[in-house]
Amino acid sequence: MSDDLTIAGKSYISSKRAAELCGYTQDYIGQLARAGFIDAQRIGGLWYVVLNSLEEYKSSPDLKPEIQKYLPKSEPDTIVTLEGKDYVSASRAAKLTGYNQDYVGQLARSGQIFARQVGNRWYIDREAILAHKNEKEALLASVQAESVGLAHPPPRSLPDEGSKEAIMNYSSDAKDLFPVLESRSEPIHALEMPYEQAPIDHRITIRVIKSTFPTSTYVRPDPVAYQPDKKAIFPMLTLAGATLTVVIVLSVGLVSLGGVPIFASKPGITRTMPASAVALIDSLGSRVEKLLTRELVYRRQ
């Protein structure tokens, strides 16, 4: 692997080579890089420094606090040039393609894409990873088109430049817009087909079950009003008047028993008197009802 890297337009060399050029130990250069006194980048566990910044620090050791500190990045997410080719880190390649960073590392380890390993980190050839993505997307599109039944037509071959075959052919369009109907001299008769009744292949038997119960022929008779005899009306009126007189007399007698008020009578008598009066009035009312109301009698004709 080459000891020279180009990151963001700057040339970096490994800490091992920088130690050989400037006379410092590799561990001391690593301490200067971690402290930020020199411009350095940590890639894959190895320090890469800018040789000019290391020489400036070596030429003026008394001005250490005034030297601008270079804060190194944990992982450079820029383009790295190795042997004239542009490489990107696995994280940057994942952002460019939309792949997972682990999947990008798997492609690099399997050799499906051109990549370089710097320390324990993979740097991917940018053109190779983009070509891999375009190839997989085209394959996925063709599989999806075939799954839904959209077949791509075969590519048409273009004629050679020396051939006389025309690319486009034109035809005359001087025809009628509507079809011309031919005139017929013979009349058109409808085709008559004899009607044939289809034979009955299957008959359905309908069973009739007779009822065992006799049918009723009873006819409801018309009601006939009973008209009592006119000669019997007078005795009925006489009986009704006598009954009404008895009711009035009994009612007055029950209320005042010989001039004694009803509230001054004995408790036993006051309890039995209303019950007897109610029974008597009910009996008399039923008899009067039979005498005064008409009775309907139904007779069969």
C-alpha positions in Angstrom: 0.0 0.0 0.0 1.2 3.5 -0.8 2.1 5.8 2.0 0.8 8.9 0.2 -2.9 9.9 0.4 -4.8 12.9 -1.0 -7.7 14.0 1.1 -9.7 17.2 0.2 -6.9 18.4 -2.0 -4.2 17.9 0.6 -1.3 15.4 0.4 -0.8 13.2 3.5 1.9 10.8 4.4 1.9 8.0 7.0 3.3 8.7 10.4 6.0 6.0 9.8 7.3 7.8 6.8 7.1 11.2 8.5 9.2 9.8 11.3 11.9 8.7 8.9 11.9 12.2 7.2 11.9 14.5 10.2 13.7 12.4 12.8 10.8 12.1 15.3 9.6 8.8 16.6 6.3 7.5 15.3 4.7 7.6 18.7 5.7 11.2 19.2 4.1 12.2 15.9 1.0 10.4 17.0 0.9 12.5 20.2 1.3 15.7 18.2 -1.5 14.6 15.9 -3.8 13.8 18.8 -3.0 17.1 20.5 -3.8 19.0 17.3 -0.4 20.7 16.8 0.0 19.3 13.3 -2.5 18.8 10.5 -3.2 15.0 10.5 -6.0 12.6 9.7 -6.6 9.2 11.4 -7.6 6.6 8.8 -8.1 3.0 9.8 -6.2 3.3 13.1 -3.2 4.9 11.4 -2.1 8.6 11.4 -1.5 10.5 8.2 0.1 13.9 8.5 0.9 16.9 6.3 4.7 17.1 6.0 4.7 20.9 5.8 2.9 21.3 9.1 5.3 18.9 10.8 8.3 20.8 9.4 6.9 24.1 10.7 6.4 22.6 14.1 10.0 21.3 14.1 11.5 24.6 13.0 9.9 26.6 15.7 9.6 24.6 18.9 9.4 27.7 21.1 6.1 28.8 19.4 4.1 25.7 20.2 1.2 27.5 21.8 0.9 29.9 18.9 0.7 27.2 16.2 -2.8 26.6 14.9 -4.2 23.4 16.1 -5.7 21.0 13.5 -8.6 19.1 14.9 -8.6 15.6 13.3 -11.8 13.9 12.2 -12.7 10.6 13.5 -13.4 9.3 10.0 -12.9 11.4 6.9 -16.0 11.5 4.8 -14.3 13.0 1.8 -12.8 11.7 -1.4 -9.4 10.0 -1.0 -7.1 9.6 -3.9 -5.0 6.5 -4.0 -2.7 5.8 -7.0 -4.6 8.3 -9.2 -8.2 6.9 -8.4 -10.8 8.5 -6.2 -12.0 6.4 -3.3 -14.7 7.2 -0.8 -15.3 5.8 2.7 -17.9 3.1 3.4 -20.1 5.6 5.1 -20.0 8.0 2.2 -20.6 5.2 -0.3 -23.7 4.2 1.7 -25.0 7.8 1.5 -24.4 7.9 -2.3 -26.1 4.6 -3.0 -28.6 4.3 -0.2 -27.1 0.9 0.8 -26.4 -0.1 4.4 -22.8 0.5 5.5 -22.4 -3.1 6.5 -23.6 -4.2 3.0 -21.0 -1.9 1.4 -18.3 -3.5 3.5 -19.6 -7.0 2.5 -19.4 -6.1 -1.2 -15.8 -4.8 -0.7 -14.7 -8.0 1.2 -16.3 -10.3 -1.4 -14.5 -8.5 -4.2 -17.7 -7.6 -6.1 -16.6 -4.0 -6.2 -13.1 -2.5 -6.4 -12.0 -1.3 -3.0 -8.9 -0.7 -0.9 -8.5 -1.4 2.8 -6.6 1.3 4.8 -6.0 0.0 8.3 -9.3 -1.5 9.4 -11.5 0.7 7.1 -12.6 0.2 3.6 -12.4 2.8 0.9 -14.6 2.1 -2.2 -14.0 3.1 -5.8 -16.8 5.6 -6.5 -17.4 4.7 -10.1 -17.5 1.0 -9.2 -20.1 1.3 -6.5 -22.3 3.6 -8.7 -22.1 1.1 -11.6 -23.1 -1.7 -9.2 -26.1 0.2 -8.1 -27.3 0.9 -11.6 -26.9 -2.7 -12.6 -28.9 -3.9 -9.6 -31.7 -1.4 -10.2 -32.0 -2.4 -13.9 -32.2 -6.0 -12.9 -34.9 -5.3 -10.3 -36.9 -3.3 -12.7 -36.9 -6.1 -15.3 -37.9 -8.7 -12.7 -40.8 -6.5 -11.5 -41.9 -5.9 -15.1 -42.0 -9.7 -15.8 -43.8 -10.4 -12.6 -46.7 -8.2 -13.6 -46.7 -9.3 -17.2 -45.1 -6.3 -18.8 -42.6 -7.8 -21.3 -40.2 -5.5 -23.0 -40.2 -5.7 -26.8 -37.0 -6.8 -28.4 -34.9 -3.9 -29.7 -35.4 -3.1 -33.3 -32.4 -3.2 -35.5 -31.7 -0.1 -37.5 -30.8 -0.4 -41.2 -27.3 0.1 -42.2 -26.3 3.4 -43.7 -25.4 1.8 -47.0 -28.8 0.0 -47.4 -31.6 1.4 -49.6 -34.4 0.3 -47.3 -36.6 3.2 -46.3 -37.0 3.9 -42.6 -40.6 5.1 -43.1 -43.1 4.1 -45.7 -46.1 6.4 -46.7 -49.3 5.1 -48.3 -52.2 6.9 -50.1 -55.2 7.8 -47.9 -57.7 8.8 -50.7 -60.4 6.4 -49.6 -64.0 7.0 -48.5 -64.6 7.8 -44.9 -67.7 5.6 -44.8 -68.0 2.1 -46.4 -69.9 2.0 -49.7 -73.0 -0.3 -49.5 -73.8 -2.4 -52.5 -77.3 -2.1 -53.8 -79.4 -5.3 -53.9 -82.1 -6.0 -56.5 -83.7 -9.0 -54.7 -85.7 -8.3 -51.6 -84.4 -9.7 -48.4 -86.7 -12.2 -46.7 -86.5 -13.2 -43.1 -85.4 -16.7 -42.5 -88.3 -18.7 -41.1 -87.4 -21.7 -38.9 -90.0 -24.3 -38.0 -90.9 -24.2 -34.3 -90.2 -27.5 -32.6 -91.4 -28.0 -29.1 -88.8 -29.5 -26.9 -89.8 -32.9 -25.5 -90.6 -33.1 -21.8 -87.9 -35.1 -20.3 -89.0 -35.1 -16.7 -92.4 -34.8 -15.1 -93.1 -33.6 -11.6 -95.8 -35.5 -9.7 -98.0 -33.4 -7.5 -99.7 -35.3 -4.7 -103.1 -34.2 -3.5 -103.9 -35.1 0.1 -107.5 -35.1 1.0 -108.6 -33.7 4.4 -110.1 -36.2 6.9 -112.0 -33.5 8.8 -115.6 -32.7 7.6 -116.2 -29.3 6.3 -118.6 -27.1 8.3 -121.8 -26.0 6.6 -123.0 -24.0 9.6 -124.5 -20.6 8.6 -124.8 -18.0 11.3 -128.5 -17.0 11.6 -129.7 -13.5 11.6 -130.7 -12.1 15.0 -134.4 -11.7 15.6 -135.6 -9.1 18.1 -138.1 -10.2 20.6 -141.1 -7.9 20.9 -143.0 -8.3 24.2 -146.8 -8.2 24.3 -148.3 -4.7 24.8 -150.8 -6.1 27.3 -148.0 -7.1 29.7 -146.5 -3.6 29.8 -149.0 -2.2 32.3 -148.4 -4.8 35.0 -144.7 -4.3 34.5 -145.0 -0.6 35.1 -147.1 -1.2 38.2 -144.6 -3.6 39.6 -141.8 -1.1 38.9 -143.5 1.7 40.7 -144.1 -0.5 43.7 -140.6 -1.6 43.8 -139.3 2.0 43.6 -141.6 2.9 46.5 -140.2 0.1 48.6 -136.6 1.1 47.9 -137.3 4.7 48.9 -139.0 3.7 52.2 -136.2 1.3 53.1 -133.5 3.8 52.3 -135.1 6.4 54.6 -135.7 3.9 57.3 -132.1 2.7 57.2 -130.7 6.2 57.5 -132.8 7.2 60.5 -133.8 4.4 62.7 -136.8 5.8 64.6 -135.4 9.3 64.9 -132.0 8.0 66.1 -129.0 9.4 64.0 -126.9 6.8 62.3 -123.7 8.1 64.0 -125.4 7.5 67.4 -126.3 3.9 66.8 -124.2 0.9 68.0 -121.1 -0.1 66.2 -122.4 -3.6 65.3 -125.5 -2.2 63.8 -123.6 0.4 61.7 -121.5 -2.3 60.2 -124.3 -4.7 59.2 -126.7 -2.1 57.9 -124.8 -0.9 54.8 -124.1 -4.5 53.8 -127.8 -5.5 53.9 -128.8 -2.3 52.1 -126.3 -3.0 49.3 -127.5 -6.6 48.8 -131.1 -5.5 48.8 -130.5 -2.7 46.2 -128.5 -5.1 44.0 -131.3 -7.7 44.0 -134.0 -5.0 43.2 -131.8 -3.5 40.5 -131.4 -6.9 38.7 -135.2 -7.5 38.8 -135.9 -4.0 37.4 -133.4 -4.5 34.7 -135.1 -7.7 33.6 -138.4 -5.9 33.4 -137.3 -2.8 31.6 -134.7 -4.1 29.1 -135.3 -6.1 26.0 -134.1 -9.7 25.7 -132.6 -10.9 22.4 -133.4 -14.4 21.5 -131.7 -16.2 18.5 -133.6 -18.9 16.7 -132.5 -21.2 13.9 -134.5 -20.8 10.7 
